[in-house]
């Protein structure tokens, strides 16, 4: 379940720019690279079509292989009933993989999970959806990047805490969204640290104040948004009946949207 109307048109696949795998997002931002060189998209080490969802438990390292959807996973559209390319069991760790196009519904985490150095060249429905039911669930996204997300990048449907660090995002609707209209709602905590946000985009974080959500933003660099149109933290009044949620203001307040002007740098 999502919280925004989705366009239905198929979106084109874009090939990521070649980059050195050892260069991290954090290094890009601290070395003063120009916007043209900011996205550090890696070179795939081969490609593999995926026609049915791959289940992952334990630790899986793909060695920078590109996976893309075929058959039932090959539409590349925004339909809500698509399956994911990868489904991670509680506690699973996924490393070093590129999701190409079409990407279907990306990655689903059924409980706590770790996504390390995962890249999305052209986000399908969502890049990743976090679905754990325990308030103690922790979802960690470390390194990687995503672009061409006409709606959301990370969809937070479950309970617990989502930590995203050293990540690059470009051409997106909302970077992280706490589900605004899921049939079961939870309090959700979002922590974003060292994120490179490249125009264009609409919102970095979207949270539901009535369920006690919070989003903490630290070391956010926004590239190419000279008019400051990207909203760092949008507040909503969520619901559990499927209606589109009403907005409830934006900006730092110390309770729901936790950041200050010094946490955001424009380049």
N, C-alpha and C positions, 0 to 999 in steps of 0.2 A: 504494500500500500504506500502510496506516495502523496505528496501534498501540493502538486502543481500540475496543471494541464500540460500534456506532452505533445509536441509536434509529431506527426506520424510519418513524415517524409523520411525516406532512407537517406542517411548521411554518408558522404563520401569518405573513403579511407584515405588517411594521410600518412605518408611515410615519415618516420622520425628522422631528424637530422643526425648525421653521424657525430659521435662524440667519444671521448676517451672514457672508458668504463671507470677508471680510478678517480675521476673528477666528481666530487660530491656537490650537491646543491649549496651546502654551506660554503664550500670553497669558491663557488661562482660568486656568491654575494659578497664575500670578504675580499676578493681580489679586484672588485670594481669593474667587472666585465660589463660590456655594453648590453642593452636589451637584446640585440641580435644574437649574442652569444650566450644568453642566459640559460636557455633550455638545454640540458645536457643529455639528450636522448641517446641511448646506447644502440650499438649495432647488433642486430639479432645474430645468434649463433645457430642458424637454421630455423625452419618453420614447420609447423605441424597443424593440420586441420583436426578439429575436434567436433564430432557429430553428436556426442552425448556427454552429459556432465561427468567430469572426472572427480571422484571422491578422494580426498586427501586426509590422512591421519598421520600423526607423528611429524617428521620433518621431510619436506620435499624440496630439493634444489634442482632447478631446471637448467642451470648453467647458461642463462641468458637466451634460451630458446624462445621463439615467438609462437604463441598459440592463437588460433583464430577459429571462429565457428563455421561449421558446415551443416548442411541438412537442416534439422529443426533449430539449430543454434546459429543459422546463417543469415537471418533476416537483416540484422544490423539496425532494426527500427527501435521504436519506443514502446512496444506492446508490453503490458503489465505482466503477462503470463509467461514470459520467456524464462527458460532455465539458465543457470549460470554455466560458464565454462568450467569453473572449479568450485567444488563445495568442500569446505574445511570443517572437519570434526572439531569438537571442543578440545582446545589445547594444541591444535595443529600449527605448524610453522611452514610458511611458504617463502622460498627464496629465489631471487634471480630469474625472473620470468617476465616476458613482454607479452601483453595481450594486444594482438593486432585487430584488424577489422575483417569481418564483423566480430563483435565481442559479446553479443547477446547480453545477458545480465551480469557479466563480469565474474565476480567472486562472491560467494556467500559464506559467511562465518556463522556456524550453528551455535557457537559458544565462544569462549576466549580464543583468540588467535593472534598470530604475528605475521605480518606481511613485510618482508625485508627486501628492499631493492626490487620492487614490482612496478612495472611501467605499463601504461595504457596509451597506445598510439591514437586510438579513436574510440572514446567511451561509447558503449551501446546504451542500454537502458540506464544502468548505473555502473560505476566502476567496481564498487564493493558494497555489500549490504551486511550489516552486523545485526545478528538475530538472537543472541543469547538471552535467556529468561531470568538469569540470576543477577541481583544487584552487584554481586562480586565479579561479574564478567569483566575482563579487561581485553580490549582490542588494541593492538599496537601496530602502527604503520610507520616504518622507519626507512627513509630513503625512497627513491623512486619518483614517479611523476605521472600526470594524466593530462590529456588535452582533448579538445573537440567534444566536450560534454554539453549537449544542447540543454540538458536539465541539470541533474545533480551528479556530483562525483561520488561522494560517500553518503550512503543512506543508512541512518542509524535508527533501526526499527526496534531493537531489543533494549535490554536494560544494561546498566553498568557504565563503564568509562572507556572512552575512545581517545587514544593518544596518537597524534600524528606529528612527526618531526622530520626535518630535512627533506621536504617534499616540494616539487614544482608543479604548478597547475596553470593551464593556459586555455583560453576560449571555453568558458563554462557558464552555467547558470548559477548554481549554488555549490560551493565546495563541500561543505558538510551540513546535512540537514537532519535534525531530530524529527522523526516522523510526525507530521502535523495532524494526521487523521487515521492512524492505525486503530484497529478494533480493540487491541490491548495496548494501553499506554503505560509508560514508566517514567521515572526520573532519570535523566541522562546527563552525564558529565562529559564535556568535550574539552580537550587540551591540545592547542595548536602551538608548536614551537619551531621556529626557523622554517618558515614557509615562503616560497617564492611565488607570488601571484602575478601572472602576466595577463594584461588586457587582451581580449575583453572578458568581463565577467559581471555578475550582478551582486552576489552576496558571498562572503567568506563562510560565515556560520549562520544557521537558522535554528532557533531554539524555542521551546514552549515554556513561557514563564509560569503558566498555571499548573504545570507538573513539576516545577522546581528545577528545571534544567539550568545548566550554566555552561558558558563557553569562555575559556581563558585563552587569550591571544598574546604570544610573546615572539619577538624577533620576526615580525611579518614585513616582507618587502614587496611592495606593489610596483610593478614595472609597466610604464606606458599609459597610466591612467592619470593624465595631467589634470583632468577635470574632477578627479576624485569621485567618480560615479559609483565605484564598487563600495557596497555597504559592508563594513567589517563584521557587524553582528546585528542581525535582524531578529526581533522578538515577535512571537506569535502567541495566540491563544489556541492551543491545540484542542482536539476533540477525538472521540472514539466512534463516531458515526459516519465517517467517510466524507464529511463536508469539507470544502476548502477552508482552512483556518483563517481567521482574521489576524491582521498584523497588530502588533502591540508596541509600536515604537522601535527605535534602534539607538545604538550608541552605548557607551560605557555607563554602568550604573553601580558597579561594585558588588552586585548580587547575582545577576544573570549574565550580563556581558562584562567580563572582567579584563579590562585592558586600559591603557592610557595612550595619549597621543605619542608618547615616546616609544611605544611598542610597535609602531607602524612607520616604516620609512617608504617614501615615494621616490621613484627613480624614472 
